[in-house]
Amino acid sequence: MSEVPIGVVTVSDRAAAGVYEDKGGPGIEAALAAILATPWRSCRRLVPDERDKIAAALRELADVERCSLILVTGGTGPSPRDVTPEATADVCDRIMPGFGELMRARSLLEVPTAILSRQIAGLRGRSLIVNLPGRPAAIRVCLDAIFPSIPYCLDLAGGDRLETIPEVCQAFRPKG
């Protein structure tokens, strides 16, 4: 079985400039390593908080690298440079609001500032693009909340089939 490509995008001016260590991308990869039974490989991108560069990375991962799942960390807050949700909306055919709603609801159990998050998710063809927070602990909280729905979403969108490790994450798929 060949490895499924999964896009992992870190959006950060400082990390892209080399003045700050990227912790978000490795946080996503650690969560995926714990959750997925399907062999996969990371298609990493590190981009500054610039709408056009974020959008270009997402297009490349979806259209060229053929990643059915693209996870983006960073740039979802209220600061003027946080434009990840806008760049994601620019490249998506359809927005999937339930992902952002669930991530905020779950995160609110941890921190009151979760209401400041503007995370969204959407589909570009057969690719699901999901915005995540920047902190590795928050990334895991959000992925634990939404990942049970991701494999079935990809099935419906015509993406790669992902299997999870049942003891870690029970993916939902209808019976029959």
C-alpha positions as CSV (number, residue, x, y, z in Angstrom):
1,M,0.0,0.0,0.0
2,S,1.4,3.4,-0.9
3,E,1.5,6.3,1.5
4,V,-1.3,8.8,1.4
5,P,0.0,12.3,1.0
6,I,-1.3,14.7,3.7
7,G,-0.7,18.4,3.5
8,V,0.7,20.1,6.6
9,V,1.0,23.9,6.4
10,T,2.4,26.2,9.0
11,V,1.5,29.8,8.6
12,S,3.9,32.1,10.5
13,D,5.9,35.1,9.6
14,R,8.5,34.4,12.2
15,A,8.9,30.7,11.4
16,A,9.0,31.4,7.7
17,A,11.8,33.9,8.3
18,G,13.7,31.4,10.5
19,V,13.5,33.4,13.7
20,Y,11.1,31.1,15.4
21,E,11.0,27.3,15.4
22,D,7.9,25.8,13.7
23,K,6.1,23.8,16.4
24,G,2.7,23.7,14.7
25,G,3.7,21.5,11.8
26,P,5.4,18.9,14.0
27,G,2.4,19.1,16.3
28,I,0.1,18.1,13.4
29,E,2.4,15.3,12.4
30,A,2.6,13.9,15.9
31,A,-1.2,13.9,16.2
32,L,-1.5,12.2,12.8
33,A,1.1,9.6,13.8
34,A,-1.0,8.8,16.9
35,I,-4.4,8.7,15.1
36,L,-3.8,7.1,11.7
37,A,-3.5,3.5,10.8
38,T,-3.2,4.2,7.1
39,P,0.4,4.7,5.9
40,W,0.8,8.4,5.1
41,R,3.5,10.9,4.3
42,S,3.6,14.6,5.1
43,C,3.8,17.2,2.4
44,R,5.1,20.2,4.5
45,R,4.8,23.8,3.7
46,L,6.0,26.8,5.7
47,V,4.6,30.2,4.6
48,P,4.4,33.7,6.0
49,D,1.1,35.3,7.0
50,E,0.3,36.5,3.4
51,R,-3.0,35.6,1.9
52,D,-1.7,35.0,-1.6
53,K,1.2,32.7,-0.4
54,I,-1.1,30.7,1.8
55,A,-3.6,30.3,-1.0
56,A,-0.9,29.2,-3.4
57,A,0.4,26.6,-1.0
58,L,-3.1,25.2,-0.5
59,R,-3.8,25.1,-4.3
60,E,-0.5,23.3,-4.9
61,L,-1.2,20.7,-2.1
62,A,-4.7,20.0,-3.4
63,D,-4.1,20.2,-7.2
64,V,-0.5,19.1,-7.7
65,E,0.4,17.0,-4.7
66,R,-3.1,15.5,-4.7
67,C,-3.5,15.7,-0.9
68,S,-7.0,14.7,0.1
69,L,-6.4,16.2,3.6
70,I,-4.6,19.5,4.2
71,L,-4.2,20.6,7.8
72,V,-3.2,24.3,8.3
73,T,-1.9,25.7,11.6
74,G,-1.6,29.4,12.5
75,G,-3.1,32.6,11.3
76,T,-6.6,32.1,12.6
77,G,-6.7,34.8,15.3
78,P,-8.0,38.4,15.3
79,S,-4.7,40.1,14.6
80,P,-4.4,42.1,11.3
81,R,-1.9,39.6,9.9
82,D,-4.1,36.5,10.6
83,V,-5.5,35.8,7.1
84,T,-5.5,32.0,7.0
85,P,-9.3,31.7,7.0
86,E,-9.6,34.2,4.1
87,A,-6.9,32.4,2.1
88,T,-8.7,29.1,2.8
89,A,-12.1,30.5,1.6
90,D,-10.4,31.9,-1.5
91,V,-9.4,28.4,-2.7
92,C,-12.4,26.3,-1.5
93,D,-15.4,25.4,-3.6
94,R,-17.5,24.8,-0.5
95,I,-17.1,25.7,3.2
96,M,-17.8,23.1,5.8
97,P,-18.8,25.2,8.9
98,G,-19.3,22.3,11.3
99,F,-15.6,21.7,11.6
100,G,-14.9,25.2,12.9
101,E,-17.9,25.2,15.1
102,L,-16.9,21.9,16.8
103,M,-13.3,23.0,17.2
104,R,-14.3,26.3,18.9
105,A,-16.9,24.5,21.1
106,R,-14.3,21.9,22.2
107,S,-11.6,24.5,22.8
108,L,-13.9,26.6,24.9
109,L,-13.8,23.8,27.5
110,E,-10.1,24.5,27.8
111,V,-9.7,28.3,27.4
112,P,-12.2,31.2,27.2
113,T,-10.2,32.8,24.4
114,A,-11.3,30.0,22.0
115,I,-14.0,32.4,20.9
116,L,-11.3,34.5,19.2
117,S,-10.5,31.7,16.8
118,R,-11.7,32.0,13.2
119,Q,-10.9,28.5,12.1
120,I,-12.7,27.3,9.0
121,A,-12.7,24.2,6.9
122,G,-13.7,23.6,3.3
123,L,-13.5,21.4,0.2
124,R,-11.4,22.1,-2.9
125,G,-12.4,19.3,-5.2
126,R,-11.6,16.1,-3.4
127,S,-9.4,17.8,-0.8
128,L,-10.6,18.8,2.7
129,I,-8.7,21.8,4.1
130,V,-8.9,22.4,7.8
131,N,-7.6,25.4,9.7
132,L,-6.2,24.5,13.2
133,P,-4.8,26.6,16.0
134,G,-1.1,27.3,16.3
135,R,-0.2,25.7,19.7
136,P,0.5,21.9,19.5
137,A,-1.7,21.2,22.6
138,A,-4.6,23.1,21.0
139,I,-4.0,21.3,17.7
140,R,-4.4,17.9,19.4
141,V,-7.6,19.0,21.2
142,C,-9.1,20.1,17.9
143,L,-8.0,17.1,15.9
144,D,-9.3,14.8,18.6
145,A,-12.7,16.5,18.3
146,I,-13.0,16.6,14.5
147,F,-11.0,13.6,13.3
148,P,-13.9,11.0,13.8
149,S,-15.7,12.8,10.9
150,I,-12.7,13.4,8.6
151,P,-12.5,9.9,7.0
152,Y,-16.2,9.8,6.1
153,C,-16.0,13.4,4.7
154,L,-13.1,12.3,2.5
155,D,-15.1,9.2,1.4
156,L,-18.0,11.4,0.3
157,A,-15.7,13.9,-1.4
158,G,-13.9,11.2,-3.4
159,G,-10.6,11.6,-1.5
160,D,-8.2,9.0,-0.2
161,R,-9.5,6.4,2.3
162,L,-8.1,7.0,5.8
163,E,-8.3,4.4,8.6
164,T,-7.8,5.4,12.2
165,I,-6.4,3.4,15.1
166,P,-9.7,2.6,16.9
167,E,-8.2,2.7,20.4
168,V,-7.2,6.4,19.7
169,C,-9.9,7.6,17.4
170,Q,-13.2,5.9,16.3
171,A,-13.8,7.1,12.8
172,F,-17.5,7.3,12.0
173,R,-18.8,5.5,8.8
174,P,-22.4,4.5,8.4
175,K,-23.1,0.8,8.6
176,G,-24.0,-1.0,5.5
